[in-house]
Amino acid sequence: MTIRKILLFFGFLIIGTDYAFSQSVTAPNYALKSHETLEIRKIETTDKATLIYMDIENRIKGGSFCADNNIYIIYPNGKRNKLLFSSGIPVCPDSYKFKYPGEKLDFVLTFQPIPTGTEVISLVEECSENCFSFYGIILNRELNKKLDDAFILVDKGESDKALNSFIEIAEEITKKNMVVSDLLYLNIIKLSEETGNKAKASEWYNRLKSSGTLLLQKYVEYLDEHVLNK
């Protein structure tokens, strides 16, 4: 075997290994977030690191944005991974100055690898003001696809069909002895309220409160302020 062929052979082995130990989810769904124009484009996990690709759109003249060093991936059991480093965005108190409304800033946050089998995480910045957060980010690609389909029904104004779809997904997860996503609770309650099904909203509100989710208080506060007391 020639040296060139040996190098090519080992090159294929390296590529194959990286692929085998990596997975990604594009535009994952989540339960709640803080900043309206902040988005997660992709989460990529390998055996060496987790990369979260994000962007934020500026909506005001003279806007600015930065990321604190105290950013964490938080797991449902309360364990945390602190940010290792970021790229494409200044670390506070330095900040990126947007040139015009509508401009987008792309950046990447790098963390330790997410443990295999992790279905949901939260991403939280702990700082003095204007901290960003994403709660209940779904990492399961199959579940994300089903949720995408349900949200399409929401966008079409087919609230009853969307409600049934979210409930079917939640019941399917329950049958598999998986933890029901916080996102499902919130959307079932919201859509039940919108469709006038107060009994269904109350049922799932009580199920949420008894779920033991780490972020229960934040979800209850959101529902009480924005959904149930309108």
Secondary structure by P-SEA (a helix, b strand, c coil): ccaaaaaaaaaaaaaaaaaaacccccccccccccccccccccccccccbbbbbbbbbbcccccccccccccccccccccccccccccccccccbbbbbccccbbbbbccccccccccccbbbbbbbccccccccccccccaaaaaaaaaaaaaaaacaaaaaaaaaaaaaaaaaaacccccaaaaaaaaaaaaaacaaaaaaaaaaaaaaccccaaaaaaaaaacccccc
